[in-house]
Amino acid sequence: MMNGGGPGNGMGTGFFGPGIMGILLVIIVVVVIAVAIVFFKNKSNHSSTNTDGNNSLGTLKERLARGEISEEEYDRLKQKLEQ
């Protein structure tokens, strides 16, 4: 009689052994986490750059409103910020 020791016996020892499947699972999880980190890091870099530009322009507008700079100076500095 057979004891079911062949492939497909429900023990998970098919073509790949359980050790290889575990290693592949860990590699897949690490790759997914790495891709997520890179994606969110790039997204945060783009948003912070955009926010810095908006803050600088806002500060420039406030200085114009307070009379600290002239309209000509405002236009010149605004052009520099937009470059």
Residue pairs with C-beta under 8 A, 6 or more apart in sequence:
4 10
7 13
7 14
7 15
8 14
12 18
12 21
16 24
53 81
56 81
57 78
57 81
60 69
60 74
60 77
60 78
60 81
61 74
63 69
63 74
64 71
64 74
69 77
